[in-house]
Amino acid sequence: MKKKARDAAQILTDLTKTVAVAVSLGQSQLWLNETGFNSNNPEPPHNYGRLAVLSAINPSWSIIPMNYDCLLDWSFQMAEASVKGLESVQCKTWLNILNSTMKGNSIEVTKIKSAYVKLHGSLYLYSCHNFDCTHYLRPFAKKNEWENGAPTYFSLKNSNESCPVCNYPALDLIIPPGRNKGNGEGFFYKTMNQVSKQVLSISDCWVILGYSCPEYDEDVLNMFKSAAAI
């Protein structure tokens, strides 16, 4: 039985590596295509930049991406740095949620009125894929990026991060849709799901872009149904 579990864990590790590389490459290429990015032009893609600014001036908006890339994260930071007095309530809430979640602390979900929430993980968070580690699949953030607040997002990242418990090479935090989550991912996903359901339930209008509501993504579909029923 343990061998089967270990084999399944290896398949998950290999799949996570493949997805992480593909998303990271796609993220970088999109950046290049939209901005002609180079060291002298560190601006976010135009569509993401517009969304970041519009969200900041409409603090009641919430954004719930299903993807893992950090283009919008970077856009929020760049918008605040570029426009005097501009502050994103959504991004600030996201960072507060992350800081609490990474420490294993619960949050008062009912007090959240708007947020930026990434349901399926992020290329700037990590998880341990050492099957024998006590922190197997438990999400964590790179410590020195968070000690002084938010990490500095960028289109290319250094993935040479290790588990803080066993020192095993860590992988990007990518949480699969449906019921394919490990026990260690439970607290993170439960928190993100609760926050998402909270902001959806108090929203007057939902705008769904590029998401087809596939049957296998039953977690998200049930979240939509629950939020609509509140």
Kinemage of the C-alpha trace (Angstrom):
@kinemage 1
@onewidth
@group {chain A} dominant
@subgroup {mainchain}
@vectorlist {calphas} color= white
{ca met a 1} P 0.000 0.000 0.000
{ca lys a 2} L 2.808 2.401 0.887
{ca lys a 3} L 4.531 1.650 -2.433
{ca lys a 4} L 1.345 2.582 -4.309
{ca ala a 5} L 1.088 5.797 -2.340
{ca arg a 6} L 4.741 6.585 -3.027
{ca asp a 7} L 4.283 5.874 -6.757
{ca ala a 8} L 1.237 8.152 -6.822
{ca ala a 9} L 3.242 10.842 -5.032
{ca gln a 10} L 5.981 10.591 -7.684
{ca ile a 11} L 3.424 10.982 -10.473
{ca leu a 12} L 2.065 14.094 -8.730
{ca thr a 13} L 5.598 15.480 -8.368
{ca asp a 14} L 6.400 14.917 -12.045
{ca leu a 15} L 3.101 16.475 -13.119
{ca thr a 16} L 3.629 19.504 -10.871
{ca lys a 17} L 7.094 20.060 -12.336
{ca thr a 18} L 5.719 19.917 -15.877
{ca val a 19} L 2.837 22.301 -15.170
{ca ala a 20} L 5.073 24.741 -13.283
{ca val a 21} L 7.573 24.931 -16.146
{ca ala a 22} L 4.800 25.362 -18.726
{ca val a 23} L 3.039 28.123 -16.767
{ca ser a 24} L 6.310 29.903 -16.005
{ca leu a 25} L 7.288 29.851 -19.688
{ca gly a 26} L 3.828 31.037 -20.713
{ca gln a 27} L 3.964 33.814 -18.140
{ca ser a 28} L 7.345 34.981 -19.416
{ca gln a 29} L 6.301 34.807 -23.073
{ca leu a 30} L 3.102 36.765 -22.444
{ca trp a 31} L 5.176 39.412 -20.708
{ca leu a 32} L 7.495 39.644 -23.714
{ca asn a 33} L 4.654 39.680 -26.231
{ca glu a 34} L 2.694 42.446 -24.546
{ca thr a 35} L 5.470 44.706 -23.346
{ca gly a 36} L 8.662 43.762 -25.165
{ca phe a 37} L 9.976 43.299 -21.628
{ca asn a 38} L 13.578 44.064 -20.854
{ca ser a 39} L 15.496 45.414 -17.880
{ca asn a 40} L 14.702 48.984 -18.961
{ca asn a 41} L 10.969 48.400 -19.315
{ca pro a 42} L 9.708 46.627 -16.162
{ca glu a 43} L 6.003 47.178 -16.802
{ca pro a 44} L 3.196 44.642 -16.445
{ca pro a 45} L 1.176 43.491 -19.480
{ca his a 46} L -1.411 46.096 -20.457
{ca asn a 47} L -4.570 44.085 -19.709
{ca tyr a 48} L -3.296 43.079 -16.285
{ca gly a 49} L -2.180 46.637 -15.588
{ca arg a 50} L -5.626 48.002 -16.427
{ca leu a 51} L -7.316 45.411 -14.220
{ca ala a 52} L -5.000 46.266 -11.323
{ca val a 53} L -5.712 50.009 -11.605
{ca leu a 54} L -9.471 49.543 -12.049
{ca ser a 55} L -9.571 47.227 -9.038
{ca ala a 56} L -7.682 49.745 -6.933
{ca ile a 57} L -10.152 52.534 -7.739
{ca asn a 58} L -13.094 50.162 -7.212
{ca pro a 59} L -12.336 48.717 -3.760
{ca ser a 60} L -15.566 46.682 -3.691
{ca trp a 61} L -14.331 44.504 -6.585
{ca ser a 62} L -12.915 41.035 -5.936
{ca ile a 63} L -10.742 38.936 -8.257
{ca ile a 64} L -10.539 35.128 -8.034
{ca pro a 65} L -8.095 33.680 -10.603
{ca met a 66} L -7.994 29.949 -11.287
{ca asn a 67} L -4.431 30.114 -12.645
{ca tyr a 68} L -1.030 30.125 -10.949
{ca asp a 69} L 0.968 32.836 -12.714
{ca cys a 70} L 1.914 36.079 -10.980
{ca leu a 71} L 1.270 38.618 -13.723
{ca leu a 72} L -1.582 40.242 -11.834
{ca asp a 73} L 0.378 40.191 -8.567
{ca trp a 74} L 3.175 42.110 -10.277
{ca ser a 75} L 0.650 44.468 -11.888
{ca phe a 76} L -0.838 45.364 -8.513
{ca gln a 77} L 2.597 46.213 -7.156
{ca met a 78} L 3.595 48.191 -10.239
{ca ala a 79} L 0.317 50.144 -10.257
{ca glu a 80} L 0.777 51.191 -6.638
{ca ala a 81} L 4.398 52.143 -7.277
{ca ser a 82} L 3.538 54.114 -10.431
{ca val a 83} L 0.386 56.017 -9.410
{ca lys a 84} L 0.707 58.297 -6.396
{ca gly a 85} L -1.869 57.575 -3.711
{ca leu a 86} L -3.145 54.420 -5.421
{ca glu a 87} L -3.654 51.486 -3.056
{ca ser a 88} L -5.242 48.149 -3.805
{ca val a 89} L -7.476 46.877 -1.024
{ca gln a 90} L -7.703 43.547 -2.838
{ca cys a 91} L -3.955 42.972 -3.002
{ca lys a 92} L -3.485 44.090 0.607
{ca thr a 93} L -6.153 41.605 1.700
{ca trp a 94} L -4.460 38.836 -0.311
{ca leu a 95} L -1.122 39.470 1.366
{ca asn a 96} L -2.743 39.501 4.821
{ca ile a 97} L -4.525 36.229 4.050
{ca leu a 98} L -1.276 34.659 2.874
{ca asn a 99} L 0.699 35.811 5.900
{ca ser a 100} L -1.924 34.316 8.228
{ca thr a 101} L -2.278 31.102 6.227
{ca met a 102} L 1.460 30.475 5.994
{ca lys a 103} L 1.608 30.679 9.800
{ca gly a 104} L -1.319 28.277 10.144
{ca asn a 105} L -3.586 30.968 11.602
{ca ser a 106} L -7.288 31.178 10.804
{ca ile a 107} L -8.838 34.448 9.635
{ca glu a 108} L -12.180 36.155 10.257
{ca val a 109} L -13.685 35.531 6.844
{ca thr a 110} L -16.936 37.430 7.472
{ca lys a 111} L -15.019 40.698 7.903
{ca ile a 112} L -13.593 40.506 4.358
{ca lys a 113} L -15.541 42.682 1.922
{ca ser a 114} L -13.310 42.390 -1.145
{ca ala a 115} L -10.208 40.392 -2.003
{ca tyr a 116} L -7.774 39.009 -4.536
{ca val a 117} L -7.685 35.230 -3.978
{ca lys a 118} L -5.760 32.552 -5.883
{ca leu a 119} L -7.641 29.295 -5.404
{ca his a 120} L -5.213 26.928 -7.108
{ca gly a 121} L -1.874 28.142 -5.820
{ca ser a 122} L 0.849 30.459 -7.070
{ca leu a 123} L 4.274 30.308 -8.692
{ca tyr a 124} L 5.551 32.386 -5.771
{ca leu a 125} L 4.536 29.865 -3.136
{ca tyr a 126} L 6.049 26.430 -2.625
{ca ser a 127} L 5.301 22.952 -1.321
{ca cys a 128} L 7.437 19.998 -0.288
{ca his a 129} L 7.146 16.853 -2.419
{ca asn a 130} L 9.192 14.598 -0.154
{ca phe a 131} L 6.728 11.801 0.624
{ca asp a 132} L 8.469 11.031 3.931
{ca cys a 133} L 8.471 14.634 5.212
{ca thr a 134} L 6.050 15.750 7.931
{ca his a 135} L 5.359 18.830 5.781
{ca tyr a 136} L 4.575 16.835 2.630
{ca leu a 137} L 2.499 19.045 0.264
{ca arg a 138} L 2.127 21.725 2.939
{ca pro a 139} L 2.361 25.187 1.304
{ca phe a 140} L 4.996 27.653 2.451
{ca ala a 141} L 6.429 30.989 1.344
{ca lys a 142} L 10.068 31.870 0.829
{ca lys a 143} L 10.986 33.331 4.199
{ca asn a 144} L 13.328 36.133 3.199
{ca glu a 145} L 10.797 37.423 0.642
{ca trp a 146} L 8.124 37.928 3.287
{ca glu a 147} L 9.975 39.219 6.329
{ca asn a 148} L 9.598 42.832 5.172
{ca gly a 149} L 6.177 42.565 3.587
{ca ala a 150} L 5.257 41.435 0.092
{ca pro a 151} L 7.707 39.610 -2.157
{ca thr a 152} L 9.015 41.307 -5.267
{ca tyr a 153} L 7.245 39.694 -8.202
{ca phe a 154} L 8.929 39.244 -11.541
{ca ser a 155} L 8.281 37.385 -14.773
{ca leu a 156} L 11.180 35.011 -14.179
{ca lys a 157} L 11.814 33.404 -10.813
{ca asn a 158} L 14.423 31.357 -9.034
{ca ser a 159} L 12.871 27.965 -8.206
{ca asn a 160} L 15.851 26.747 -6.166
{ca glu a 161} L 13.880 26.671 -2.940
{ca ser a 162} L 13.998 23.893 -0.322
{ca cys a 163} L 11.567 22.622 2.280
{ca pro a 164} L 12.259 24.374 5.619
{ca val a 165} L 11.777 21.051 7.465
{ca cys a 166} L 13.616 18.385 5.429
{ca asn a 167} L 15.624 20.579 3.022
{ca tyr a 168} L 14.256 18.600 0.068
{ca pro a 169} L 13.985 20.640 -3.174
{ca ala a 170} L 10.551 22.287 -3.176
{ca leu a 171} L 8.227 22.830 -6.112
{ca asp a 172} L 5.866 25.651 -7.011
{ca leu a 173} L 2.511 25.501 -5.225
{ca ile a 174} L 0.070 24.169 -7.803
{ca ile a 175} L -3.147 22.745 -6.391
{ca pro a 176} L -5.113 20.574 -8.841
{ca pro a 177} L -8.861 21.065 -9.351
{ca gly a 178} L -11.391 18.545 -8.108
{ca arg a 179} L -10.717 16.106 -5.284
{ca asn a 180} L -7.051 15.611 -6.042
{ca lys a 181} L -5.546 17.487 -3.113
{ca gly a 182} L -3.142 16.221 -0.471
{ca asn a 183} L -3.830 16.563 3.253
{ca gly a 184} L -1.151 19.228 3.616
{ca glu a 185} L -2.861 21.415 1.055
{ca gly a 186} L -6.164 21.271 2.903
{ca phe a 187} L -5.780 24.282 5.224
{ca phe a 188} L -4.566 26.578 2.437
{ca tyr a 189} L -7.288 25.525 0.032
{ca lys a 190} L -10.032 25.615 2.665
{ca thr a 191} L -9.057 29.174 3.609
{ca met a 192} L -9.001 30.362 -0.020
{ca asn a 193} L -12.309 28.639 -0.688
{ca gln a 194} L -13.960 30.271 2.343
{ca val a 195} L -12.701 33.742 1.416
{ca ser a 196} L -13.836 33.289 -2.191
{ca lys a 197} L -17.289 32.145 -1.114
{ca gln a 198} L -17.551 35.114 1.251
{ca val a 199} L -16.803 37.768 -1.380
{ca leu a 200} L -18.941 36.008 -3.995
{ca ser a 201} L -21.902 35.876 -1.626
{ca ile a 202} L -21.894 39.663 -1.065
{ca ser a 203} L -21.263 40.604 -4.717
{ca asp a 204} L -24.018 42.110 -6.854
{ca cys a 205} L -22.542 40.839 -10.112
{ca trp a 206} L -20.171 38.034 -11.135
{ca val a 207} L -18.105 38.353 -14.306
{ca ile a 208} L -16.536 35.033 -15.372
{ca leu a 209} L -13.768 35.303 -17.966
{ca gly a 210} L -12.217 32.306 -19.714
{ca tyr a 211} L -13.537 29.731 -17.252
{ca ser a 212} L -15.820 27.041 -18.679
{ca cys a 213} L -16.970 25.523 -15.363
{ca pro a 214} L -15.808 21.974 -16.245
{ca glu a 215} L -17.569 19.142 -14.431
{ca tyr a 216} L -14.342 17.797 -12.895
{ca asp a 217} L -13.733 21.087 -11.059
{ca glu a 218} L -16.469 20.250 -8.588
{ca asp a 219} L -14.869 22.244 -5.751
{ca val a 220} L -15.295 25.529 -7.610
{ca leu a 221} L -18.746 24.646 -8.941
{ca asn a 222} L -19.937 23.803 -5.423
{ca met a 223} L -18.416 27.057 -4.167
{ca phe a 224} L -20.393 28.992 -6.779
{ca lys a 225} L -23.599 27.184 -5.810
{ca ser a 226} L -23.042 27.744 -2.082
{ca ala a 227} L -22.249 31.437 -2.548
{ca ala a 228} L -25.334 31.959 -4.731
{ca ala a 229} L -27.543 30.319 -2.107
{ca ile a 230} L -26.411 32.583 0.775
